Amino acid sequence: MYFKWIGVFLCLSLVLIHTGCDRNKESDPTEIAKQYVEWWEEGSYESMYDLLSQESRQETTKEEFATRLQTIYEGIGAEDLTIKPDFTPKEASETTDERVFYPYQIQLETSAGRVQAEGSFELLKEDNQTKAKNLSWRMVWHPSLILPAMDALDKVNVQTLPSSRGEILDRNGHGLAINGTIEVIGIIPGKLGDDGEQTLDMLAERLGISTEIIKRKLDAAWVKDDLFVPILNLNAQQGRMDYSDLEGVIKKNERARVYPYGAAAAHLTGYIRQVTKEDLTNAPEAHYGPNELIGKSGSEQVYNEVLRGRDGKRISIVDSSGQVKEIVAEKKAVNGQDIHLTIDAEFQQSIYASFREDAGTAAAINPKTGEILALVNSPSYDPNAFIVGLSSEQWDEWNHNPDKPLMNRFTKLYAPGSVFKPITAAVGLKLGVTTPGKVREIHGLRWSKDPSWGNYYVTRVKEVPVLNLRDALVYSDNIYLAQEALEIGADAFLKEAVKFGFEEALPLQFPFPKASLANKGIKNEIQLADSGYGQGEVLMSPLHLALAYTPFTNGGKLIQPVLDSSEQEKGPKETREVLDSHTAQIIKSMLVDVVQDPKGSGHSADISGIEIAGKTGTAELKISKAEKGQENGWFVAFDTMESKLLLAMMIEHVEGRGGSGYVVNKATPILRKYYGKEQF
């Protein structure tokens, strides 16, 4: 409520009695009513009290009078109160020399909407021998002057009409974030019995919390002996415990947000929590309620304004028996809207399970439509823990885990390593710098262009003295692609490679960073050579990497991603031609060889009955060639016939575990299951 409070100090009752200081001149009831209205609109309740009749002041004190009005108006969220009196006496039959009535109209905005009503002032002429001796006309107080329909014993009731938050569903209607139920353990204080202290101690022990936490909840101001006092939302283990021996302890189901796929989709769904003071300060335009639950990460946060419901309000006058006498105002609840994602939740879970706690990430898309089928992060956390009650021990464990389960890897940028090579190869073919049959003679496992490189050199895993572009991709030869990048030149390389979606934001509400080829341009030949095989300053997210491969499956066209299914209703996403179809076909056939050739780096993913194209990569994270650093393994794979899946997968710390081959072995069972080619 925003009423303007002002102190009113008027010499010789200048406003109250327009006749000045003459005590023998009678006051005008119209002026008294006008002053009363002015103070009422301003919220000067104590000043209003001074205008009441003697009988009215005997029924209530000034403090009680002011507190009641302030409490009611604040409770209903009153704003912009206006009163319009009609100073024509109400009815001649009711108006006498001692009593006068003035009708009025009242209007105010409340949390439940606008209130408009009609009422009537009654003024009574009193003996001048009162505290304010200049006043002979006084206002007769009645509760109807708060709200016109009120009587003496009536109360104003403000009721919240709860809304439902929209659900997050996958492409098949499976719930990723739904309005389900959880078990809540609570206490009815009046039924604790004589051994209440012992019961509290036993309950605290079973729940793994302190007795003091339970007592604080029982000491809340609203608690009554016959009310259910919720103590804790139960997790699965706590829910299996027996509490039937604890007198006064009750277990019941309550509606709550539930995440059916738990950790498998945690970073995709996110979670909700109660709004904080910081939220209220940072987003006042959102008009969050003080107890509202809002999205704090993931899709819950990204789509919060669509998902969140708007609670309604009902303001009513109830009589002494609690019966509703009149509904003063009502604003209906508005439920939040559901969000339908393109995600395949079962496939998401399948990919997550394959990591088996390895740190890494994956993105899967439909390469024809751009629909995102999975966004996976490992290790992860269970978002349901935020709903049932997150222990400080669990929070500390997540925060101090070196594999960082709270970090969202699928929105991070990583060096792609050799999975970038098809882009360099495609640029070389497009510009005519190379051809499919162009042979390079390279001896040894190290190469540097000339003495100007000093001690710097490019390495490769396998020595193949004579190889063409196809061989370079099949064997994943760094030196061949480094030499090709140098022939292309820095300017041409950046101009063409950027077309694969670098340096531009993905058209998604989800916060994905821009992929980049170089921080501030390519500074020298060494950086250009390293960029040719996905090192240097090249950075990509797994989703962008998957999208960058779509030209090889779509005749040279780069596909835009789709996560919110409603976006598809607006029509097909824009595509961009980055290669001619012939060049795209050449690269695709070479990527098929990477998998089908027994010597290919991705041969473990060769699945009978289905043609898989793919590329492996190992990105080294180190400052100098001499040191041993972390290695991240990559594998990108897609089917060439149906073109319904393109998977990009990365696992951290593959050094000493087979490099990118470790990732291929992880991804192959996923592909087999997806295409119904499982081995038993």
ABEGO torsion letter per residue (X at the ends): XBBBBBBBBBBGGAAABAAEABAABBBBAAAAAAAAAAAAAAGBAAAAAAABBAAAAAABBAAAAAAAAAAAAAAAGBBGBBBBBBABBABAAABBAABBBBBBBBBBBBAAEBBBBBBBBBBBBBBABBABAABABBBBBBAAAABAABBAABBBBBBBBBBBBBBBBBAAGBBABBBBBBBBBBBBAAAAEAAAAAAAAAAAAAAGBBAAAAAAAAABAABBAABBBBABBBBAAAAABBAAABBGBBBBBBBBBBBAAEAAAAAAAEBBBBBBAAAAAABAAAGBBAABBBBABEAAAAAAAAABBBBBBBBBBBBAAGBBABBABBBBBBBBBBBBBABBAAAAAAAAAAAGGBBEBBBBBBAAAGBBABBBBOBBBBAAAAAAEBBAAAAAAAAABAAGAABBAAABBBBAEAAAAAAAAAAAAAAGABBAABBBBBBEABBBABAAAEABBBBBABBBABBBAAAAAAAGBAAAAAAAAAAAEAAAAAAAAAAAGBGBBBBBABBBBBBBABABEBABAAAAAAAAAGBEABBBBAAAAAAAAAAAAAGGBBBBBBABAAAAAAEBBBBBBABBAAAAAAAAAAAAAAAABAABAAAAABBBGBBBBBBBBBBBBBABAABBBBBBBBBBBBBAAAGABBBBBBBBGABGAGEAAAAAAAAAAAAAAAAGABBX
